[in-house]
Amino acid sequence: MKYLSLIVVGGLASLIGPAQAQTLYVYDGAAAVVRELTGPSDSSFCGYPDGPVFSAFPTQTDFPCTLPGPIVSPLHGDIAVNRGDDRIWVTDGRVFGEFDPQGVPTSGFSLPPGVLQSEVQGVGFDGLAGSLWLTDGKSAVEVRPPSVPCGQVAILSGPFTIPPLSAAGSSITDIDMAPQSGRLWVCDDQGNVGTFSPGSTTVLVFPLAPGICNLSPKLLGLTVDSSTQAFDVLYITDGLRIANVVSSGSPAPQTFGSPFSCFPVPSGAVCGVGFSARPITYGDGGGLSSAPDMSSKGQAVIPTQSLSINLRNGSPGAIAMLPFTQNPLCPSISVASAPILIMPPAFAVATRVVDPQGEAVLPLSLPTTMTVGLEVMYQWFVLGGGPSPDGPPLVSSGAGSLRAGFR
């Protein structure tokens, strides 16, 4: 299989604007439903990106081992994303389930008795080590997920006591690993966020709630933005609202995938949040015939050969072109009635022949030399394959955006 390597555009990183692409996974523990969020859409910028709900799936289904169900307490349960393997880990505080992006369970486990003293309140994934970090509110432990579905976990480090975030004592409600620094981040039920090295007794504490988004002090979720070189760009939630901030409490730089520093959870209340490097979509295609659909597979992590940009509902035998540019185009322009949603000029163009099923696939390779934070926009254009009095028709799909980040 031939891959388009985005190493050819690595030198453009310094030219890229503030646009970013990513999604957030949240766990509605009361309903036992996972939701993937983008945006919300920005009405002042052509309604880009699509969102706020990108996908959703229930966690309870038939599987050889027990999967997470409704939570007992809002403090229990959480969600974390394995960006390298494009898998989502969910816990209700008692059992753990691993799911693919379509919600199909792929593994699960229960923590051996005595590893932690009470139910799990937070979980984070270390993409570099391939491990899960868990906390029961007081202690933390690092485990390696089962090598076979529903197998046993391996204890890698801990458990150890998490340094307190306040003099009065508090309960840690979530945990995550920053791949940029190798430091753990935690939040508590008194509005504090802290960071420390695993096993250390020294913690840096930042009071972030209520903060700019008027969050409840009882923070329920935290995740690190892995698509930036900075180690302290965070998403935190009190279950009803999500804040995108840096450790000082200031708003994080505005992004394409998350254009607002504060936004409500679109449905239900959530007990955890996880960061995904999944490409996102925006805008609508069209043209002289029905618009094809664009989707992606995998996440934009460095390195990867498991990422692709896909086309469906194209005209069999037609030529499909996928140009890559640096920025979205707002407002869009039209050529032969086909909306153009990416800003010219293109720095790379891939071509494919639409197969008999109306599909085309472009595998992408992100090499180790790629710069973290590199952003690209893209859009399918299909030529030929249908009648037109003035020549071959032109149709376009909606557009997409990906941003390379750490695993």
C-alpha positions, 0 to 999 in steps of 0.5 A: 500500500502506498502512503502519502507522507506528510514529511514533505510539509514538515517545514511549513509548521512555522507558517501554520495559523492557530487552527487546530483539529481534535475531538474530545471524548466524554463519558455520560456515566448516568446513561452509560454513553460515550460521546465524541465532541467537536466545536461547538461550531462557530457561527461567526466563522461559517459554522465551522467545524461540524459539531458539537456531537461527532459520534456516540455509543453505549458502553453496555453490550454483549462481550465475554467480560463485564463492561462499564455500566451506569455510575454509582456516584458522579465522582466514579468513572472516567474516560481516556483515549489511546490515540496511537491505537485509536481506542477509548478506555471507559470505567464506571469505577469498578470495571474497564472496557476498551472500545473502537471508534464505532463503539465495538468493545475490544477488551476489558478487565477488572482491577485485582483486589487490593491494588487501590482502596476504593472505586476508580475516580480517574483514568488517563492513558500514557501514549508513549508507554502504552499504560493506564494511570488510575486513581481512587482519589488518594493514590495512583497506580500505573497498569499495562492493559491486558495483552488479550481481551479480558485478560489480567493487567500488569502493575507497572508502578505504584500504588503511591499517594498523590501529593495533596492539592490543598492543606485541608485535603481533597479527593482527586477526581481525575488523572492524565499523563502529559506526553510532552513532559512525562508529568502527571496532571490531576484535578480535585473536588475543590477546584484545584489542578496539580502536576507532579512527576510520578512518585514525587512528593512535590506538586505544583498546584493551580486553583482553576475553578470557578475560573473564567468559565464559572466551573463548580469547584467539584471538578470531575474531569481533566485531559491534556491537549497532546497536539501542542508543544506546551505541556499545560494546555488542559480541558477540565470539566465540572460535568456540565461545562468544559473549560479549555485553559492553561495552568495560569487559568487564562484561556488556551489559544483559540483553536479551529476544533475548539473555538471557545474557551468555555462551552456547555456539555451538549447532552447529559452530565459527564464524569470524565473527558479525554483528548483525541487527535482524530481529524475533524470535518467542516462544511458541506460539499456539492456540485453538479451531482450529489456530493460525496462523503469524506471520513477518516480512519485513525488518529494524527499521532507521531508516528503513525501509518494507521491514518487515512482519508476516505471517500464514499459515494463517488462516481465509480471510475472518476478521478478523485483529487485530495489537495492539502492546504494550510487554512480553511476558507471562509466564506467558501467559493464555488467552481462549477457549483462545487463549494471550495472550503480550503484556502488555496494554494495547495502544497500537495495533491493526491489523486485516486480512481474511485473504485466500483463501490464508489470509494477511494482511500488515501493512506497517510504516514506521519513520520517521527520527523514531523513537527508536533502541531502541524495543521493541514486542511483537505477536501475531496474533488471528484472529476468525471463519471457523470453527464454534463453538457459543458464537460465532466462534472465537478463535485466536492465533499465537505472538508477536513482538518488534522493536526499532528500530535503526541501519542 
